[in-house]
Amino acid sequence: MSVHGAADLQELSAQECLAHLAAESVGRIAISIHALPVILPVNFVMCDGDVVFRTGSGTKLAAATAGTVVAFEVDYYDRDGRSGWSVLVQGRAGEIADPVEVAEVRQLPLHAWALDGAADHYVRIHPTMISGRRFQPAGREGRPDTTIS
């Protein structure tokens, strides 16, 4: 129950989850560093059903090159916090190293946040599990900004 009243919580289908992912450009990757959870924002695109983002050398790249299982999350909520959705992807991260694949992902609308050109590596998360939820005030039908048709 929210502070504003009861909310309906609905599971999203895999297709709805993928549609939400495709419509967004910023998410959060969750990795483990020295057995501690770390959550980092990244801009991303969907490519052939996989999450793809750019990064420089460091924690995200180290996790990717180790083939680590990671979590990736994207969400949306109204300013009042009464309705929104959340999508969670779990899968193995890996650096895209094949020159042909790198050339392909360089053509994607994926721009590095770092202006110094340091984000010169590409990481792919292939989803092995995907789930999502939508919440809204009880009895209220889905709104265009919180549902994908």
C-alpha positions in Angstrom: 0.0 0.0 0.0 1.3 3.4 -0.9 0.9 6.5 1.2 -1.7 7.7 -1.3 -3.8 4.5 -1.1 -3.9 1.0 -2.4 -2.2 0.2 -5.7 -2.7 -2.5 -8.3 0.5 -4.4 -9.1 0.5 -6.2 -12.4 3.2 -8.4 -13.9 4.4 -7.3 -17.4 4.7 -9.9 -20.2 8.2 -10.5 -21.7 7.0 -8.6 -24.8 5.9 -5.6 -22.7 9.2 -5.6 -20.9 11.2 -5.6 -24.1 9.0 -2.8 -25.5 9.7 -0.7 -22.3 13.4 -1.4 -22.7 13.4 -0.4 -26.3 11.7 2.9 -25.5 14.2 4.0 -22.9 17.8 5.1 -23.1 19.1 5.2 -19.4 19.2 2.3 -17.0 21.2 0.9 -14.1 23.6 -2.0 -14.1 24.0 -3.9 -10.9 27.3 -5.7 -10.4 29.3 -7.1 -7.5 32.7 -5.6 -6.5 34.5 -7.5 -3.7 31.2 -9.2 -2.8 29.5 -5.8 -2.4 26.6 -4.7 -4.6 27.2 -1.7 -6.8 24.6 0.0 -9.0 25.7 2.3 -11.8 23.8 4.3 -14.3 24.4 3.8 -18.1 22.9 4.9 -21.3 22.0 1.9 -23.5 20.2 0.6 -26.6 18.6 -2.7 -27.3 20.2 -4.7 -30.1 18.8 -8.0 -31.2 17.1 -8.5 -27.8 20.3 -7.6 -25.9 21.1 -4.6 -23.7 24.2 -2.8 -25.2 26.1 0.0 -23.5 29.5 1.8 -23.8 32.0 2.1 -21.1 35.6 2.9 -20.4 38.1 0.8 -18.5 37.0 0.1 -15.0 34.4 -1.8 -12.9 31.7 -2.2 -15.6 34.2 -3.4 -18.2 36.0 -5.7 -15.6 32.6 -7.3 -14.8 31.9 -7.7 -18.5 35.2 -9.3 -19.5 34.8 -11.7 -16.6 31.5 -12.9 -18.0 29.8 -12.0 -14.8 26.1 -12.4 -14.2 24.6 -8.9 -13.8 21.3 -7.3 -13.3 20.0 -4.4 -15.4 17.0 -2.2 -14.4 14.9 0.4 -16.2 11.9 2.1 -14.7 9.4 5.0 -15.0 7.2 6.5 -12.4 4.8 9.5 -12.1 6.1 12.4 -10.1 3.5 11.7 -7.4 4.9 8.1 -7.2 1.4 6.5 -7.6 1.9 4.8 -10.9 4.8 3.5 -13.0 6.6 0.4 -14.1 9.9 -1.4 -13.6 11.8 -3.9 -15.8 14.6 -6.2 -14.6 17.0 -8.0 -16.8 19.4 -10.6 -15.5 22.1 -12.2 -17.7 25.7 -12.6 -18.4 27.7 -9.5 -19.4 30.3 -9.7 -22.1 32.5 -7.3 -24.0 31.8 -7.0 -27.7 35.3 -7.6 -29.1 34.7 -9.0 -32.6 35.7 -6.3 -35.0 32.6 -6.9 -37.2 30.3 -6.7 -34.2 32.1 -3.6 -32.9 31.6 -1.9 -36.3 27.9 -2.8 -36.2 27.3 -1.4 -32.7 29.2 1.8 -33.5 26.4 2.5 -35.9 23.8 2.3 -33.1 22.4 5.6 -31.5 24.5 5.0 -28.5 26.5 8.1 -27.4 29.1 8.0 -24.6 28.6 10.3 -21.6 32.3 10.7 -21.2 33.4 13.5 -23.6 37.1 12.5 -23.4 36.5 9.4 -25.6 37.3 7.1 -22.7 34.1 5.0 -23.2 35.5 3.1 -26.1 34.4 -0.4 -25.1 31.0 -2.0 -25.8 29.3 -4.4 -23.4 26.4 -6.7 -24.2 24.0 -8.2 -21.6 22.1 -11.2 -23.0 19.0 -11.6 -21.0 18.5 -15.0 -19.4 15.7 -13.7 -17.2 13.4 -10.7 -17.7 10.6 -9.6 -15.5 8.6 -6.4 -15.0 5.8 -4.9 -13.0 3.4 -2.0 -13.5 1.7 -0.3 -10.5 -1.1 2.2 -10.5 -3.9 3.3 -8.1 -6.4 0.6 -7.5 -9.2 0.5 -10.0 -7.5 2.8 -12.5 -6.9 1.7 -16.1 -3.5 1.9 -17.6 -2.4 5.3 -18.9 -0.5 5.8 -22.2 2.7 6.9 -20.3 2.8 3.8 -18.1 1.8 1.2 -20.6 3.1 0.0 -23.9 0.6 -1.1 -26.5 
